[in-house]
């Protein structure tokens, strides 16, 4: 008995598709609306088929989260710049 080769697109095999959008921006707006309505978006993925892009949604990015991320980035970058200026002196 001869069996044909089963070809499965891994993107379709790994996720349950609940909606399709023509562009990435539309998908982001849909996730934002779900988040606004109280849906737990932490378990969602946005999967792009042309580039095989997968984006894990980790939660809504609020102003406070963005500010905290910027502050942490500055806390890391500031001492590095200072250490370099101390190590090299005014000639760097």
Short mmCIF file of the C-alpha atoms (twelve columns), coordinates in Angstrom:
data_MODEL
# 
_entry.id   MODEL 
# 
loop_
_atom_site.group_PDB 
_atom_site.id 
_atom_site.type_symbol 
_atom_site.label_atom_id 
_atom_site.label_alt_id 
_atom_site.label_comp_id 
_atom_site.label_asym_id 
_atom_site.label_seq_id 
_atom_site.Cartn_x 
_atom_site.Cartn_y 
_atom_site.Cartn_z 
_atom_site.pdbx_PDB_model_num 
ATOM 1  C CA . UNK A 1  0.000   0.000  0.000  1 
ATOM 2  C CA . UNK A 2  1.381   3.403  -0.972 1 
ATOM 3  C CA . UNK A 3  0.989   6.386  1.318  1 
ATOM 4  C CA . UNK A 4  1.272   9.939  0.092  1 
ATOM 5  C CA . UNK A 5  3.492   12.420 1.863  1 
ATOM 6  C CA . UNK A 6  1.548   14.571 4.277  1 
ATOM 7  C CA . UNK A 7  2.772   18.142 4.244  1 
ATOM 8  C CA . UNK A 8  1.704   20.253 7.166  1 
ATOM 9  C CA . UNK A 9  2.501   23.899 7.479  1 
ATOM 10 C CA . UNK A 10 4.071   24.182 10.970 1 
ATOM 11 C CA . UNK A 11 2.489   27.591 11.516 1 
ATOM 12 C CA . UNK A 12 -0.970  26.148 11.080 1 
ATOM 13 C CA . UNK A 13 -0.146  23.034 13.098 1 
ATOM 14 C CA . UNK A 14 1.160   24.901 16.147 1 
ATOM 15 C CA . UNK A 15 -1.582  27.486 16.643 1 
ATOM 16 C CA . UNK A 16 -5.345  27.679 16.591 1 
ATOM 17 C CA . UNK A 17 -6.246  30.506 14.243 1 
ATOM 18 C CA . UNK A 18 -8.995  32.652 15.694 1 
ATOM 19 C CA . UNK A 19 -8.753  35.587 13.282 1 
ATOM 20 C CA . UNK A 20 -6.938  36.656 10.124 1 
ATOM 21 C CA . UNK A 21 -5.905  40.170 9.208  1 
ATOM 22 C CA . UNK A 22 -4.499  41.712 6.060  1 
ATOM 23 C CA . UNK A 23 -1.756  43.622 7.869  1 
ATOM 24 C CA . UNK A 24 0.132   43.677 11.140 1 
ATOM 25 C CA . UNK A 25 -1.386  46.955 12.306 1 
ATOM 26 C CA . UNK A 26 -4.890  45.509 12.128 1 
ATOM 27 C CA . UNK A 27 -3.797  42.528 14.212 1 
ATOM 28 C CA . UNK A 28 -2.253  44.842 16.827 1 
ATOM 29 C CA . UNK A 29 -5.428  46.922 17.011 1 
ATOM 30 C CA . UNK A 30 -7.470  43.756 17.551 1 
ATOM 31 C CA . UNK A 31 -5.202  42.690 20.417 1 
ATOM 32 C CA . UNK A 32 -5.431  46.193 21.923 1 
ATOM 33 C CA . UNK A 33 -9.213  46.033 21.793 1 
ATOM 34 C CA . UNK A 34 -9.241  42.607 23.435 1 
ATOM 35 C CA . UNK A 35 -6.970  43.981 26.156 1 
ATOM 36 C CA . UNK A 36 -9.212  47.014 26.633 1 
ATOM 37 C CA . UNK A 37 -12.188 44.665 27.062 1 
ATOM 38 C CA . UNK A 38 -10.384 42.697 29.772 1 
ATOM 39 C CA . UNK A 39 -9.315  39.630 27.767 1 
ATOM 40 C CA . UNK A 40 -6.058  38.062 29.078 1 
ATOM 41 C CA . UNK A 41 -3.833  38.820 26.072 1 
ATOM 42 C CA . UNK A 42 -0.765  37.276 27.736 1 
ATOM 43 C CA . UNK A 43 -1.647  33.978 26.039 1 
ATOM 44 C CA . UNK A 44 -1.965  35.361 22.497 1 
ATOM 45 C CA . UNK A 45 0.462   35.140 19.591 1 
ATOM 46 C CA . UNK A 46 0.487   37.217 16.428 1 
ATOM 47 C CA . UNK A 47 1.745   34.988 13.632 1 
ATOM 48 C CA . UNK A 48 2.809   36.547 10.333 1 
ATOM 49 C CA . UNK A 49 2.665   34.141 7.408  1 
ATOM 50 C CA . UNK A 50 4.763   35.998 4.824  1 
ATOM 51 C CA . UNK A 51 7.836   36.332 7.010  1 
ATOM 52 C CA . UNK A 52 6.982   33.500 9.408  1 
ATOM 53 C CA . UNK A 53 7.003   36.016 12.237 1 
ATOM 54 C CA . UNK A 54 5.759   35.023 15.668 1 
ATOM 55 C CA . UNK A 55 5.258   37.676 18.317 1 
ATOM 56 C CA . UNK A 56 4.429   36.625 21.866 1 
ATOM 57 C CA . UNK A 57 2.078   39.101 23.519 1 
ATOM 58 C CA . UNK A 58 3.283   39.525 27.099 1 
ATOM 59 C CA . UNK A 59 0.729   42.082 28.192 1 
ATOM 60 C CA . UNK A 60 -0.343  45.604 27.520 1 
ATOM 61 C CA . UNK A 61 2.456   48.173 27.341 1 
ATOM 62 C CA . UNK A 62 1.262   50.979 29.582 1 
ATOM 63 C CA . UNK A 63 2.913   54.355 30.060 1 
ATOM 64 C CA . UNK A 64 4.222   53.165 33.418 1 
ATOM 65 C CA . UNK A 65 5.743   50.000 31.934 1 
ATOM 66 C CA . UNK A 66 7.419   52.031 29.191 1 
ATOM 67 C CA . UNK A 67 8.743   54.521 31.753 1 
ATOM 68 C CA . UNK A 68 10.080  51.704 33.933 1 
ATOM 69 C CA . UNK A 69 11.810  50.082 30.953 1 
ATOM 70 C CA . UNK A 70 13.403  53.418 30.036 1 
ATOM 71 C CA . UNK A 71 14.539  53.995 33.614 1 
ATOM 72 C CA . UNK A 72 16.119  50.537 33.808 1 
ATOM 73 C CA . UNK A 73 17.853  51.124 30.496 1 
ATOM 74 C CA . UNK A 74 19.227  54.436 31.757 1 
ATOM 75 C CA . UNK A 75 20.377  52.877 35.010 1 
ATOM 76 C CA . UNK A 76 22.424  50.404 32.964 1 
ATOM 77 C CA . UNK A 77 23.772  52.802 30.329 1 
ATOM 78 C CA . UNK A 78 24.702  55.652 32.682 1 
ATOM 79 C CA . UNK A 79 27.309  53.780 34.751 1 
ATOM 80 C CA . UNK A 80 28.840  52.276 31.601 1 
ATOM 81 C CA . UNK A 81 29.348  55.715 30.043 1 
ATOM 82 C CA . UNK A 82 30.735  57.034 33.336 1 
ATOM 83 C CA . UNK A 83 33.143  54.095 33.695 1 
ATOM 84 C CA . UNK A 84 34.405  54.621 30.182 1 
ATOM 85 C CA . UNK A 85 34.995  58.331 30.730 1 
ATOM 86 C CA . UNK A 86 36.839  57.645 33.987 1 
ATOM 87 C CA . UNK A 87 38.970  54.895 32.409 1 
ATOM 88 C CA . UNK A 88 39.912  56.857 29.291 1 
ATOM 89 C CA . UNK A 89 40.106  60.314 30.766 1 
ATOM 90 C CA . UNK A 90 39.272  63.484 28.857 1 
ATOM 91 C CA . UNK A 91 40.989  62.243 25.665 1 
ATOM 92 C CA . UNK A 92 38.241  59.701 24.774 1 
# 
